[in-house]
Amino acid sequence: MNKKSGIALLLFVVLISCNHAPKVERVQEIVTAETVIQAISEPVIPDYSVNILDFDAVADSLADNRVAFEKAIVALIEKGGGTLVVPAGTYLINGPIHLSSNINLFLAEGSRLKFGSNPADYLPLVSTSWEGTFLYNYSPFIYANNCTNVVITGKGIIDGEASETWNLWREEQKEDQLLSREMNHNNVPISERKFGEGHYLRPQLIQFFDCKNIKVEGVKMEDSPFWCLHLLRCENVIVRGVRYDAQNKNNDGIDPEYSRNVLIENVDFNNSDDNVAIKAGRDDEGRASKVRSENIVVRNCNFKGLHALVVGSEMSAGVENVFVGNCSFAGKLKRGIYLKSNPDRGGYIKNIYLKNIDFGVVEDCIYITSFYHNEGEGHVTSINNIFFENITCKQATNYGIVIQGFPEKKITDVHFKNITIDSAKNPISMTDTENIIVSNLRIGELADAPSSVK
């Protein structure tokens, strides 16, 4: 090889090497249900405990135990945390329980926390959120704000006692509901969004706000004033083996909002509203937040109530990487799977995986819509990369499958594989969609060989 040929070959090798050099832009991480579960860890609670009876609690359903719970929690804080044991019996509490870091509220089998219904007992106002808008309101009945390692466990019952009190506020809330939305749209400082006395926004039964390393396991929730378990801006959450009998208005079971790395498993739902509703803020405030809800696994659950699995409608910061699998129908449902938004929301819903889910009789089996409540303008949601596999349903009394996109922003890349709906009044309705991929879909009777001409 002469000198010129050697130089030419060297330049050729250098060019090839440069062309194959690794690119500097970030490679998108591949998220699966397995990687989400692996990233979630159990909270760590110190090996120390106190008994609520040692703080003069009385389990007769009549005496007010609020002070006893406050003293017990202070005693745990002074020791750096531990477990608050609540033995069998009914404990009236006129006001909220405010948890702190490194505490496990353990409700023994046969125990019941029965919350009083005087709104003044849930003051002063606390920082919270209501239907996707941050504001100040009555305290949730069990509340933790900016805490780490907080746990509620045991076989006891958390009873909101709201059916004849707070539940009636639903008919009075419209003015305050609209006011909260106006404050959202007009970017009113959160410090000025004060509700509470003289207003009618019902508090949640349990809310974790800006918390990390959370677990709720085994307990039963009943008679909630509003949403049952609200996970607001939380990370690393386990909800396991929880039971419900929550039949009041807006008694959602579990609402992860602006939250990530959440495992929901082995839950028996019985709610008059959504079983799981994944949210990410509302309208202007949500779009400005940039804190999406992501990496959420729901598995081995029994659905019963209004809707089984819901994304939205408050989801303006975006929802992605949701995995739902191995779940069953346990009773009446209006809709099985419901992804909902409208042109007020913006944001996106993407990378939603639903696999191995059985439904019985529902009104609609699968419903995806960009027109929730037929309202809104200016901020259409992007909905794409939705995967359905091995979904069965015995009967849809209204629609089997509905997809309603938006003319200027179609719903795209929806995949159906092995879908069986034994009967449906209206099998399929799809508008403003693109790239809908179907493999093995049956609605109604399975077709046999074609009949021959006689």
Secondary structure, DSSP 8 states (H G I E B T S, - for coil): --HHHHHHHHHHHHHHHHHTS---S-------HHHHHHH-------S-EEEGGGGT---EEEEE-HHHHHHHHHHHHHTT-EEEEE-SEEEEESS-EE--TTEEEEE-TTEEEEE---GGGG-S-EEEEETTEEEEES--SEEEES-EEEEEEES-EEE---TTTGGGGGGG-HHHHHHHHHHHHTT--GGG-B-STT------SEEEES-EEEEEES-EEES-SS-SEEEES-EEEEEES-EEEB-STT--SEEEES-EEEEEES-B--BSS-SEEEB---HHHHHHH---EEEEEEES-EE-SSEEEEE-SS-TT-EEEEEEEEEEE-S--SEEEEEE--TTT-SEEEEEEEEEEEEEEEEEEEEEES-GGG---S---EEEEEEEEEEEEEEEEEEEEEEE-BTTB-EEEEEEEEEEES-EEEEEEEESEEEEEEEEEEESS---S-----
